[in-house]
Every structure is written in C-alpha cells, then in structure tokens.
C-alpha cells in the first residue's frame, strides 16, 4: 500500500517542472455600451386624461383625440428611428 502512495507521489511530482505558465498581459472583455444618450430620447407628449376628455363636448373631444393621435404618431416615429439606429 505504501508503495502505491510513493509511486503516485513520484508521478505527480515528475509532472511538475516548477514553472508557472505565462499570464496574458492584456485581457479584452466586452462591455455593453448604450448606443444613445439620455438627451437623444424625445420627450413624451402630454396626452389627455379620460376625465378631461369627458368634460369637453363631442366635437372638441374628437378634435382633441385626433390631435393627440398625430402627436403620438410623430413620437412613435421618432422612437422607432432611434431603435433602428441602435439595432445596427
């Protein structure tokens, strides 16, 4: 039994030459970087609240909803352009 221990120790020691492997000098690690800044995001338009719309008469309410729809379309188009630019 002792012979096996000595034999295993001799084989393990013989496998080591005592030198450490060379460590790399520079390691490159990918770091996520945002493609847009906080100033690039368009400000969200102010939308009507349901309570405020219900106070208006039917004609003014329709006009307000159509105006809001146009503003929302412009806002969404700007957001989509920013997202497409980031997806490249």
C-alpha positions as a Markdown table, in Angstrom:
| # | Residue | x | y | z |
|---|---|---|---|---|
| 1 | Unk | 0.0 | 0.0 | 0.0 |
| 2 | Unk | 2.8 | 2.4 | 0.8 |
| 3 | Unk | 4.4 | 1.6 | -2.5 |
| 4 | Unk | 1.3 | 2.9 | -4.3 |
| 5 | Unk | 1.4 | 6.1 | -2.4 |
| 6 | Unk | 5.1 | 6.7 | -3.2 |
| 7 | Unk | 4.6 | 5.8 | -6.8 |
| 8 | Unk | 1.6 | 8.2 | -7.2 |
| 9 | Unk | 3.6 | 11.0 | -5.5 |
| 10 | Unk | 6.6 | 10.4 | -7.7 |
| 11 | Unk | 4.4 | 10.6 | -10.8 |
| 12 | Unk | 2.7 | 13.8 | -9.7 |
| 13 | Unk | 6.0 | 15.4 | -8.8 |
| 14 | Unk | 7.6 | 14.4 | -12.0 |
| 15 | Unk | 4.8 | 16.0 | -13.9 |
| 16 | Unk | 5.6 | 19.4 | -12.4 |
| 17 | Unk | 8.5 | 21.3 | -13.8 |
| 18 | Unk | 8.1 | 24.1 | -11.3 |
| 19 | Unk | 7.4 | 27.0 | -13.7 |
| 20 | Unk | 4.2 | 28.9 | -13.9 |
| 21 | Unk | 2.5 | 29.3 | -17.2 |
| 22 | Unk | 2.9 | 32.8 | -18.8 |
| 23 | Unk | -0.1 | 35.0 | -17.9 |
| 24 | Unk | -1.6 | 37.2 | -20.6 |
| 25 | Unk | -0.6 | 40.9 | -20.4 |
| 26 | Unk | -3.9 | 42.2 | -21.7 |
| 27 | Unk | -7.4 | 40.6 | -21.5 |
| 28 | Unk | -10.1 | 42.2 | -23.5 |
| 29 | Unk | -13.6 | 41.9 | -22.0 |
| 30 | Unk | -16.6 | 43.1 | -24.0 |
| 31 | Unk | -18.5 | 45.8 | -22.1 |
| 32 | Unk | -22.1 | 46.8 | -23.0 |
| 33 | Unk | -22.3 | 50.5 | -24.0 |
| 34 | Unk | -25.5 | 52.3 | -24.6 |
| 35 | Unk | -25.9 | 53.4 | -28.2 |
| 36 | Unk | -27.9 | 56.5 | -27.3 |
| 37 | Unk | -27.7 | 59.1 | -24.6 |
| 38 | Unk | -30.5 | 60.3 | -22.3 |
| 39 | Unk | -30.7 | 63.5 | -24.3 |
| 40 | Unk | -31.4 | 61.6 | -27.5 |
| 41 | Unk | -34.8 | 60.3 | -26.3 |
| 42 | Unk | -37.6 | 62.6 | -27.4 |
| 43 | Unk | -39.9 | 64.0 | -24.7 |
| 44 | Unk | -43.2 | 62.2 | -24.3 |
| 45 | Unk | -46.1 | 64.4 | -25.4 |
| 46 | Unk | -48.7 | 65.2 | -22.8 |
| 47 | Unk | -51.8 | 63.1 | -23.5 |
| 48 | Unk | -55.4 | 63.9 | -22.5 |
| 49 | Unk | -56.8 | 62.1 | -19.4 |
| 50 | Unk | -60.1 | 60.4 | -19.8 |
| 51 | Unk | -61.7 | 62.7 | -17.2 |
| 52 | Unk | -60.6 | 65.8 | -19.1 |
| 53 | Unk | -61.9 | 64.5 | -22.4 |
| 54 | Unk | -65.3 | 63.7 | -21.0 |
| 55 | Unk | -65.7 | 67.3 | -19.9 |
| 56 | Unk | -65.5 | 68.5 | -23.5 |
| 57 | Unk | -68.4 | 68.4 | -25.9 |
| 58 | Unk | -68.4 | 65.8 | -28.6 |
| 59 | Unk | -66.8 | 68.0 | -31.3 |
| 60 | Unk | -64.0 | 69.3 | -29.2 |
| 61 | Unk | -63.3 | 65.8 | -27.8 |
| 62 | Unk | -63.0 | 64.4 | -31.4 |
| 63 | Unk | -60.6 | 67.2 | -32.4 |
| 64 | Unk | -58.5 | 66.7 | -29.2 |
| 65 | Unk | -58.3 | 62.9 | -29.8 |
| 66 | Unk | -57.2 | 63.5 | -33.5 |
| 67 | Unk | -54.6 | 66.0 | -32.4 |
| 68 | Unk | -53.3 | 63.6 | -29.8 |
| 69 | Unk | -53.2 | 60.8 | -32.3 |
| 70 | Unk | -51.0 | 62.9 | -34.6 |
| 71 | Unk | -48.6 | 63.8 | -31.8 |
| 72 | Unk | -48.4 | 60.1 | -30.8 |
| 73 | Unk | -47.6 | 59.1 | -34.4 |
| 74 | Unk | -44.7 | 61.6 | -34.5 |
| 75 | Unk | -43.5 | 60.4 | -31.1 |
| 76 | Unk | -43.6 | 56.8 | -32.1 |
| 77 | Unk | -41.8 | 57.5 | -35.4 |
| 78 | Unk | -39.0 | 59.3 | -33.6 |
| 79 | Unk | -38.7 | 56.3 | -31.1 |
| 80 | Unk | -38.6 | 53.8 | -34.0 |
| 81 | Unk | -35.8 | 55.8 | -35.7 |
| 82 | Unk | -33.8 | 55.7 | -32.6 |
| 83 | Unk | -34.3 | 52.0 | -32.1 |
| 84 | Unk | -33.4 | 51.3 | -35.7 |
| 85 | Unk | -30.2 | 53.3 | -35.3 |
| 86 | Unk | -29.3 | 51.3 | -32.2 |
| 87 | Unk | -30.0 | 47.9 | -33.8 |
| 88 | Unk | -27.2 | 48.3 | -36.4 |
